[in-house]
Amino acid sequence: MLNRFLTSLIILCLFTFSAGNSYGLRYQEETKTEQKKTKENKAATKEGEDKPDDTDKIIIKKRPEIFAPINALLQKEQDLSHYLAAEKLTPMLAGAQDFITIINENTASNQKGVMILLPDWEMSAKSSNALNYLQRMLPNQGWTTIAIQPPSRPVDYPSNALKLPLQLEENNKHLIEHQEKLTLMMTAVMEKAKDYPGIFVVVSQGSHAILLADLYAAGKLQSPSALVILSGYMNTAVDSLSFAKSLAKSQFPVLDLYLSREHQLANTDAILRKAQATKEMKVYYRQTQLHNNQVGYYPEKQLLRSINGWLKSIGW
């Protein structure tokens, strides 16, 4: 009996030990498996940090290419070619450079002559309300109009030099070069004007009016039958006085128009020209102020009436 009990106890101990060993081995295997998975997860996390997913990518946009602005004069010429009918435009040559003119032929039974219309620099041949109105109305009154696309303002005029002598030298150089361009252009236009009968009158605006008057006074261009100045001015006091004296000594008739509401330079220079013309006792010179509501905007009917009345008063 005792032997059976001992035998059963031994078997039970062996079974318990065997089961304990089996559980210990299984626990070790599970522990190793978990440790292995933990290492793999850490490795995957690290790899994920090194290689961000699509949502974390930084999108770098390519900077758009910025082109230099187109030449202002070229843009004006392209606008004229685009918006106006081809038969309205007449290209001409000034030396080696071509330029655009807009010709509106006389539509009346009588032919008075040609009016050459030159806007100020930085203007288009169609941007001046005064000259646009003349282009529309004058052909019905017997005039052929030739509107010119003007050259741009000289670069670096007026000069920014610190010393006055250098300023004067640079300004004089720029204006001489610009007047040479105007001489070539106006010579070509006057040759074209000879295709039409009658006199030729020049109507010019701003600084171009003053520069043209100086060219006529100096004999570098054939003087017109009459010159009409619209809001003439120069950018420096020295140039304003110099050209006012030149105009006062000229022999061709001049109608000098300016506005009651005008920028300061045009008003100041008009007073200066009047004083010099009075001093030199210029015979065919009339200065008239037109009353307007908008700064720089010519009253159209008053403008046409002033020009027609003055031309009749001097025999045209």
C-alpha positions in Angstrom: 0.0 0.0 0.0 2.8 2.3 0.9 4.6 1.4 -2.2 1.6 2.4 -4.4 1.4 5.7 -2.6 5.0 6.5 -3.1 4.8 5.4 -6.7 1.8 7.7 -7.3 3.5 10.6 -5.6 6.6 10.2 -7.8 4.5 10.1 -10.9 2.7 13.2 -9.8 5.9 15.1 -9.2 7.4 14.0 -12.5 4.2 15.2 -14.3 4.2 18.5 -12.5 7.9 19.1 -13.3 7.3 18.1 -16.9 4.3 20.5 -17.2 6.3 23.3 -15.6 9.2 22.8 -18.0 6.8 22.8 -20.9 5.1 26.1 -19.7 8.5 27.7 -19.1 9.7 26.8 -22.6 6.4 28.1 -24.2 6.7 31.3 -22.2 10.2 31.8 -23.3 9.2 31.3 -26.9 6.4 33.8 -26.6 8.7 36.3 -25.0 11.2 35.9 -27.8 8.5 36.3 -30.4 7.2 39.5 -28.8 10.7 40.9 -28.5 11.3 40.1 -32.2 8.0 41.8 -33.2 8.9 44.8 -31.1 12.3 45.2 -32.8 10.6 44.8 -36.2 8.1 47.5 -35.3 10.8 49.8 -34.1 12.8 49.2 -37.3 9.7 49.9 -39.4 9.0 53.1 -37.5 12.5 54.3 -38.0 12.3 53.6 -41.7 9.0 55.4 -41.8 10.6 58.5 -40.2 13.5 58.4 -42.7 11.0 58.1 -45.6 8.0 60.4 -45.1 4.8 59.4 -46.8 3.2 61.5 -49.6 1.2 63.6 -47.1 4.4 64.9 -45.5 6.2 65.7 -48.8 7.1 69.4 -49.3 5.8 70.6 -52.6 8.3 73.0 -54.2 6.7 75.1 -57.0 8.8 76.3 -59.8 9.0 80.1 -59.9 7.3 81.4 -63.0 9.5 83.1 -65.5 9.2 86.8 -65.4 9.7 88.6 -68.8 10.9 92.1 -69.2 8.2 94.6 -70.1 7.6 95.2 -73.8 9.0 98.4 -75.3 6.3 101.1 -74.8 6.5 102.5 -78.3 6.3 99.1 -79.8 3.2 98.3 -77.7 1.5 101.5 -78.9 2.3 100.6 -82.5 0.9 97.1 -82.0 -2.3 98.5 -80.5 -2.8 100.8 -83.5 -2.2 98.0 -85.9 -4.6 95.7 -84.0 -7.5 98.1 -83.4 -7.5 100.2 -86.6 -8.2 99.1 -90.1 -5.2 98.5 -92.2 -6.2 101.1 -94.8 -6.1 103.7 -92.1 -2.5 103.1 -91.3 0.4 104.4 -93.4 3.9 103.3 -92.4 6.7 105.7 -93.2 10.5 105.7 -92.9 12.5 108.2 -90.9 16.0 107.3 -91.9 16.4 103.6 -91.0 13.5 103.7 -88.5 9.9 103.1 -89.5 6.9 104.8 -87.9 3.2 104.8 -88.2 0.9 107.6 -89.4 -2.9 107.7 -89.6 -4.2 109.5 -92.7 -7.8 110.8 -93.0 -8.3 112.4 -96.4 -10.5 115.4 -97.1 -14.2 114.5 -97.6 -15.4 118.0 -98.5 -15.8 119.6 -101.9 -13.1 122.2 -101.3 -9.6 121.3 -100.2 -7.9 123.6 -97.7 -4.7 121.7 -97.1 -3.1 119.3 -94.7 -3.0 119.4 -90.9 -0.2 117.4 -89.4 -1.0 116.2 -85.8 1.8 115.3 -83.5 1.0 114.2 -79.9 3.3 114.6 -76.9 5.9 112.0 -76.1 4.5 109.0 -74.2 1.2 109.4 -76.0 -0.3 107.3 -78.7 -1.5 108.7 -82.0 -5.1 108.1 -80.7 -4.7 108.9 -77.0 -5.2 112.7 -77.1 -8.8 113.7 -77.0 -8.0 117.0 -78.7 -6.2 115.5 -81.6 -8.7 112.7 -82.0 -11.5 115.2 -82.3 -9.6 117.1 -85.0 -9.0 113.8 -86.9 -12.8 113.3 -86.9 -14.0 116.8 -87.7 -11.3 118.4 -90.0 -11.8 116.1 -93.0 -15.5 117.4 -93.2 -14.1 120.9 -93.4 -11.8 120.3 -96.3 -8.6 119.2 -94.4 -6.6 116.1 -94.8 -5.1 115.0 -91.4 -1.9 113.1 -90.9 -1.6 111.9 -87.2 1.9 110.7 -86.2 2.8 108.1 -83.7 5.5 110.1 -81.8 8.8 108.7 -80.5 9.1 108.0 -76.8 10.5 110.5 -74.3 14.3 110.5 -74.2 15.6 108.1 -71.6 17.1 109.8 -68.5 15.5 113.2 -69.4 15.5 115.4 -67.3 19.0 114.5 -66.0 19.4 113.4 -62.3 23.0 114.5 -62.2 24.0 116.3 -58.9 25.9 119.2 -60.5 24.1 121.7 -62.6 26.6 121.9 -65.5 26.4 118.1 -65.9 22.6 118.3 -65.9 22.6 120.9 -68.6 25.1 119.0 -70.7 23.1 115.7 -70.4 19.7 117.4 -71.1 21.1 119.2 -74.1 22.5 116.0 -75.5 19.2 114.1 -75.1 17.1 116.8 -76.6 19.4 117.2 -79.6 19.2 113.5 -80.3 15.4 113.6 -79.9 15.1 116.6 -82.3 17.1 114.7 -84.9 14.5 111.9 -84.8 11.7 114.5 -85.1 13.5 116.2 -88.0 13.6 112.9 -90.0 10.0 112.1 -89.1 8.6 115.5 -90.0 10.6 115.6 -93.2 9.0 112.3 -94.3 5.5 113.5 -93.3 5.9 116.8 -95.2 6.9 114.9 -98.3 3.7 113.0 -98.0 1.7 116.2 -97.4 2.8 117.4 -100.9 0.5 114.7 -102.4 -2.4 116.9 -101.3 -3.2 120.5 -102.4 -3.3 123.5 -100.1 -1.3 124.8 -97.2 0.0 122.7 -94.3 -0.6 123.4 -90.7 1.1 121.7 -87.7 -0.8 121.0 -84.5 1.4 119.6 -81.7 1.0 119.0 -78.0 3.2 119.2 -74.9 7.0 119.1 -75.2 6.9 118.0 -78.9 5.2 121.3 -79.7 8.1 123.3 -78.1 10.8 121.1 -79.8 9.1 121.5 -83.2 8.8 125.2 -82.8 12.6 125.4 -82.1 13.4 123.3 -85.2 11.3 125.6 -87.3 12.8 128.7 -85.8 16.3 127.4 -86.4 15.6 126.6 -90.0 16.2 122.9 -89.6 12.7 122.1 -90.9 10.6 123.9 -93.5 8.4 126.2 -91.6 4.6 125.4 -91.8 2.0 127.9 -92.9 0.9 128.0 -89.2 1.8 126.2 -85.9 -0.8 125.4 -83.2 0.7 124.7 -79.8 -1.5 122.7 -77.3 -0.4 122.9 -73.6 3.3 123.3 -74.5 5.9 122.9 -71.8 9.4 121.6 -71.0 10.6 119.8 -68.0 13.2 122.2 -66.8 13.2 125.9 -66.3 16.4 126.4 -68.4 14.9 124.6 -71.4 11.5 126.5 -71.0 13.2 129.9 -71.1 15.6 128.9 -74.0 12.8 127.6 -76.2 10.5 130.5 -75.3 13.1 133.0 -76.6 13.6 130.9 -79.7 9.8 130.9 -80.4 9.5 134.6 -79.8 12.1 135.3 -82.5 10.5 133.0 -85.1 8.7 134.3 -88.2 5.9 131.8 -88.7 2.4 132.3 -87.2 1.8 130.6 -83.8 -1.5 129.9 -82.0 -0.6 129.1 -78.4 -3.5 127.3 -76.6 -3.6 126.2 -73.0 -6.2 125.3 -70.4 -7.6 126.9 -67.3 -7.3 123.6 -65.5 -3.8 122.4 -66.5 -0.7 120.9 -64.9 1.6 123.5 -63.4 4.4 123.3 -66.0 2.0 124.1 -68.9 0.6 127.1 -67.1 4.0 128.4 -66.0 5.5 128.0 -69.5 2.5 129.6 -71.2 3.1 132.8 -69.2 6.8 132.7 -70.0 6.1 132.3 -73.8 3.6 135.2 -73.7 6.1 137.5 -72.0 8.9 136.7 -74.5 6.6 137.1 -77.5 5.5 140.5 -76.2 9.1 141.5 -75.5 10.2 140.5 -79.1 7.0 142.0 -80.6 6.2 138.8 -82.4 3.5 139.8 -85.0 1.7 136.6 -85.7 1.3 135.2 -82.2 -1.9 134.7 -80.3 -2.2 133.0 -76.9 -5.7 131.8 -75.8 -6.8 130.1 -72.6 -9.6 127.6 -73.0 -11.9 126.9 -70.1 -12.2 123.2 -69.3 -13.8 121.0 -66.5 -11.3 118.2 -66.4 -7.6 118.7 -66.0 -5.8 118.3 -69.3 -9.0 117.6 -71.3 -9.7 120.0 -74.1 -13.2 121.3 -74.8 -13.6 120.0 -78.3 -15.9 122.6 -79.9 -14.0 125.5 -78.4 -10.7 124.0 -79.7 -12.0 123.7 -83.3 -13.6 127.2 -83.2 -10.3 128.7 -81.9 -8.2 127.2 -84.6 -10.6 128.0 -87.5 -11.1 131.6 -86.2 -7.4 132.2 -85.9 -6.6 130.8 -89.4 -9.2 133.1 -90.9 -7.7 136.1 -89.0 -4.3 135.5 -90.6 -5.7 135.0 -94.1 -6.1 131.2 -94.3 
